[in-house]
Amino acid sequence: MKAIWNGAIGFGLVNIPVKIYSATETTKLDLDMLDKSDFSNIRFKRVNENTGKEVKWENIVKGFLMDDKYIVLDEQDYAAASPEKTKILSIDQFVKESEVDSVYFETPYYLEPQKNGENAYRLLLKALEETQMVGIGTFVLRESETIGMIRPYNNDILVLNRLRFDQEIREYADLKIPAQKAPKPAELKMAVNLIKQLSQDFDPAQYKDTYSDALMKIIKQKAKGKNIKAKKAEPAKEGKVIDLMAQLKASLSNSKSKSAS
């Protein structure tokens, strides 16, 4: 794995030198875009709009358009905007993880201690486990400020979860949300019973990306010249009044029969 950030965690007056690594990888199939006429690869080129010539990566810079003129930025400018945050993730507060709504969660990263930071790293990990708290702070990652939530993972490593800023969460006032009308007591009781009946400990390992596997089977079949006929999925039913009690009873009955088998 390749580190994407090199700096330190600020924990009170303690600095813990760390490196950040991506904790996830995609399981999606790598599909290329092709020209329908002859299946040639579609290439994306970085082209100068004035000359029409392709521009190499090393000759590309970034700029902000202001008053019809581009203000070009370089690495020193990014660092100068907030020099301390480019190298230090200072924990500003500790909170219960349950207080952070999942809507704010974005991307997980692994934190690896660097030389002479091992003891402080292990201390923070165990202290967070003991208090059942997580650390929240901000730092600069890839030219933008990021909120980071630091927590123990598997009692073995510190994980940094990148969070969204509150201003990034859209308002939903314009959506057609049902009025806050209380459901019928009998329906609510049955829905609660269904939830309890289906309740179990969360095991992420039981969820697999089966779609990519199924798609690969189709690719292999097509490679052998076989024609693929897809089963039609049931269309979503709209505009009909739903008998919730009937559906809940059927759901409970179906759930019980699955448990018995």
C-alpha positions in Angstrom: 0.0 0.0 0.0 1.1 3.5 -0.7 0.8 6.3 1.9 -1.4 9.2 0.8 -0.5 11.6 3.7 2.5 11.9 5.9 2.2 13.9 9.2 1.2 13.6 12.8 -1.8 13.4 15.1 -2.0 16.1 17.7 -3.2 14.6 20.9 -3.0 17.3 23.6 0.7 18.1 23.8 1.5 14.7 22.3 2.4 14.4 18.6 2.0 11.0 17.0 3.8 10.7 13.6 1.7 8.7 11.3 1.1 7.8 7.7 -2.4 7.5 6.1 -3.3 4.6 3.8 -6.6 4.0 1.9 -8.5 1.3 3.8 -10.8 0.3 0.9 -10.6 -1.0 -2.7 -13.3 -1.4 -5.3 -14.7 -4.8 -6.3 -16.4 -3.4 -9.4 -15.3 -4.8 -12.8 -12.9 -2.6 -14.7 -15.0 -2.0 -17.8 -13.5 0.0 -20.7 -15.5 2.5 -22.8 -15.6 1.5 -26.5 -16.8 3.0 -29.8 -20.0 1.1 -30.7 -19.1 1.0 -34.3 -15.9 -1.0 -34.1 -15.2 -1.5 -30.3 -12.1 0.7 -30.4 -11.0 2.1 -27.0 -12.2 5.6 -26.1 -9.3 7.7 -25.0 -9.6 10.9 -22.9 -7.0 13.5 -23.7 -6.1 16.7 -21.9 -6.2 19.2 -24.7 -5.2 22.9 -24.8 -8.4 24.6 -26.0 -6.4 27.2 -27.9 -3.9 25.0 -29.7 -5.8 21.8 -29.8 -2.6 20.0 -28.7 -2.5 17.4 -25.9 -0.9 18.6 -22.6 1.3 16.3 -20.5 0.5 15.9 -16.8 3.7 17.6 -15.7 2.7 20.7 -17.6 -0.7 21.0 -16.0 -1.3 23.5 -13.2 -4.5 24.5 -11.3 -5.9 28.0 -11.2 -9.0 29.9 -10.0 -10.8 32.2 -12.4 -11.2 35.7 -10.9 -12.2 38.8 -12.8 -11.6 37.0 -16.1 -8.1 36.1 -15.1 -6.7 32.8 -13.8 -4.8 32.9 -10.5 -2.5 29.9 -10.7 -1.7 28.0 -7.5 1.3 25.9 -6.6 2.3 23.6 -3.8 3.6 26.4 -1.6 0.3 28.2 -1.9 -1.7 25.2 -0.7 0.7 24.8 2.3 0.6 28.6 3.1 -3.2 28.6 3.3 -3.0 26.5 6.5 0.6 25.3 7.1 -0.1 23.5 10.4 -3.1 21.5 8.9 -1.0 20.1 6.0 1.1 18.2 8.5 -0.9 17.8 11.7 -4.3 16.4 12.4 -5.0 18.0 15.7 -7.8 16.3 17.7 -10.1 19.1 18.8 -12.6 17.1 20.8 -13.6 13.6 21.8 -17.2 12.4 21.4 -19.3 9.3 21.4 -19.2 7.6 18.0 -23.0 7.2 18.2 -23.3 11.0 18.2 -21.9 11.2 14.7 -24.7 10.5 12.2 -23.8 8.1 9.4 -24.8 10.7 6.8 -21.5 12.4 7.6 -19.3 9.4 6.9 -17.3 9.4 3.7 -14.1 7.3 3.4 -12.1 5.1 5.9 -8.3 5.2 6.0 -5.7 3.2 8.1 -3.3 5.1 10.3 0.2 3.6 10.6 2.6 4.9 13.3 6.0 6.1 12.2 9.3 5.6 14.0 9.3 6.7 17.6 5.5 7.1 17.5 4.6 3.5 18.3 4.1 4.0 22.1 1.9 7.1 21.8 -0.1 5.4 19.0 -0.8 2.4 21.2 -1.7 4.7 24.1 -4.2 6.6 22.1 -5.7 3.4 20.7 -6.2 1.9 24.1 -7.4 5.1 25.7 -10.1 5.4 23.0 -11.1 1.8 23.6 -11.3 2.4 27.4 -13.4 5.5 27.1 -15.4 4.3 24.0 -14.8 7.7 22.5 -13.6 8.9 19.1 -11.4 11.8 18.3 -12.5 14.6 15.9 -10.2 17.1 14.2 -9.4 18.7 10.8 -6.5 18.6 8.5 -5.6 19.2 4.8 -5.7 16.1 2.5 -5.2 16.4 -1.2 -5.5 20.2 -1.3 -8.7 20.4 0.7 -9.6 20.6 4.3 -11.1 17.5 5.8 -12.8 16.5 9.0 -11.3 13.3 10.4 -12.7 11.0 13.0 -10.1 8.7 14.7 -11.3 5.4 16.2 -10.0 2.0 17.1 -10.6 -0.9 14.7 -10.5 -4.5 15.6 -8.7 -3.6 18.8 -5.6 -3.5 16.7 -5.3 -0.3 14.6 -6.4 3.3 14.4 -8.8 4.1 11.6 -9.4 7.6 10.3 -12.9 8.2 8.9 -13.1 11.2 6.6 -16.4 13.1 7.4 -18.5 15.5 5.3 -18.8 19.1 6.5 -22.3 20.0 7.7 -22.6 22.5 4.9 -22.2 19.7 2.4 -25.4 18.0 3.5 -28.3 19.1 1.3 -31.5 20.3 2.7 -34.5 18.1 2.0 -37.4 20.6 2.6 -38.4 20.4 -1.1 -38.8 16.7 -1.1 -42.3 15.2 -0.7 -41.9 13.6 2.7 -45.1 12.0 4.3 -46.8 14.2 6.9 -45.9 13.4 10.5 -49.1 11.3 11.1 -48.9 8.6 13.7 -49.3 5.0 12.2 -52.1 2.8 13.3 -51.2 1.1 16.6 -51.8 -2.4 15.3 -49.6 -1.8 12.2 -46.8 -0.3 14.3 -46.9 -3.3 16.7 -46.6 -5.7 13.9 -43.8 -3.7 12.2 -41.9 -3.7 15.5 -42.4 -7.5 15.8 -41.1 -8.0 12.3 -38.0 -5.9 13.1 -37.4 -7.9 16.3 -37.8 -11.2 14.4 -35.3 -10.2 11.8 -32.8 -8.7 14.3 -29.3 -10.2 14.6 -25.7 -9.1 15.2 -24.3 -7.3 12.2 -21.7 -9.4 10.3 -20.3 -7.4 7.4 -18.6 -10.6 6.1 -22.0 -12.1 5.1 -22.5 -9.3 2.5 -20.6 -9.9 -0.8 -20.5 -8.1 -4.1 -22.4 -10.8 -6.0 -23.3 -8.6 -8.9 -19.7 -8.3 -10.1 -19.4 -12.2 -10.0 -22.7 -12.6 -11.8 -21.6 -10.1 -14.5 -18.3 -11.9 -14.9 -20.2 -15.1 -15.6 -22.2 -13.4 -18.3 -18.9 -12.0 -19.8 -17.5 -15.6 -19.9 -20.7 -16.9 -21.5 -20.6 -14.2 -24.1 -17.0 -14.9 -24.8 -18.1 -18.5 -25.7 -20.7 -17.1 -28.1 -23.7 -17.8 -26.0 -26.8 -15.5 -26.1 -27.9 -14.1 -22.8 -31.6 -13.7 -22.0 -32.3 -11.8 -18.9 -35.3 -12.5 -16.6 -37.6 -9.6 -16.4 -37.6 -8.0 -13.0 -41.0 -7.1 -11.4 -41.7 -3.4 -12.0 -42.3 -1.2 -9.0 -45.9 -0.8 -8.2 -47.0 2.8 -7.9 -50.2 4.7 -7.3 -51.9 1.8 -5.5 -53.3 1.8 -1.9 -51.2 -0.7 0.1 -52.8 -3.0 2.6 -50.1 -2.6 5.2 -51.6 -5.2 7.6 -51.8 -7.8 5.0 -48.2 -7.2 3.9 -46.9 -7.2 7.5 -48.7 -10.5 8.3 -47.3 -12.1 5.1 -43.8 -10.8 6.0 -44.0 -12.2 9.5 -45.2 -15.5 8.2 -42.5 -15.7 5.6 -39.8 -14.7 8.2 -41.0 -17.5 10.6 -41.0 -20.1 7.8 -37.4 -19.2 6.9 -36.3 -19.4 10.5 -37.9 -22.8 10.8 -36.2 -24.2 7.7 
